[in-house]
């Protein structure tokens, strides 16, 4: 068993903490920790409100994040790979798909799947819009309750505005000499 985050936890509580961190499903964690399936939901809710349990979960999450170098900078770097993914980098100068070994690390990181088929390679990129939304939320450009489909983001292409969805940008445009 892993070293206890808090010596105050009994074995069953520690097991609950460990199991909770596997999938963040408190009811299932309570069952796997040995609580009765009939009362697991209530037990899980009670356990999550205990300060010593919440502290142990937070400490273990921090420990895991530090060990895996899951810090804001590294996570944003990975997110940026998806946001700035250029599909043209998948092709050579003749327009043929490149072998995955020929792709640069940023391009490979932006791909969700890479499969070899009878016709060659099949690439599927991680979706850009959710990545853009996450990055905008992190930077404070989008409220937690908003999505890109719920706000107006005006981008200029030459002199013609093309609507793609941030009130903040649209409000800033008149001050910068943009649209009326």
Residue, then its C-alpha position, 0 to 999 in steps of 0.5 A: x500500500x502507498x505511504x499514507x498522506x495523513x497518518x490520521x486515516x485508517x486503512x479503509x479511509x486510505x483505501x478510499x483515497x487511493x481508489x478515488x484517485x483512480x477514476x474520481x468516482x466516489x461511490x465506486x471508490x467507497x465500494x472498492x474500499x470495502x464499504x457496503x454497496x447499499x450505502x456506498x453513495x452516502x458513505x462516499x459523500x460523507x468521506x469527501x466532506x471530511x477535512x482529513x480525507x480532502x487533505x489526503x486527496x489533495x496531497x496525493x494529487x499534488x504528489x502525482x502531478x509533481x512526479x509526472x511534471x503535470x504543471x501548468x507550463x507543461x500542460x499548456x505546452x501540450x495544449x498549444x500543440x493542438x491549438x497550433x497544429x498545422x495539417x499541412x505538416x502531415x504531407x510532403x512537397x508532393x502532397x503525399x502523407x508522411x510516415x509518422x517517423x517523419x513528423x515533427x514532435x509537435x505535429x505527432x503530439x497534436x494527433x489523437x490517432x495514428x493508424x496504418x491502413x492498406x492505403x497508407x497512414x490514417x491520422x486524426x488530430x485532437x479537436x482544436x475547438x475544445x483545446x482553444x476553449x481550454x486555453x482561453x479559459x486558462x488565460x481568462x479570455x473565456x468564462x467557465x460557463x461560456x463556450x466558443x459557440x456562446x460568444x462572438x469572436x470577430x476576426x478580421x481577414x483583410x477589411x472584412x470581418x469574419x464571425x467565428x465566435x469573444x465578446x471581449x475581442x468584439x468590444x475591443x475592436x471599436x477602440x482599436x479602430x475596428x468595426x462600428 
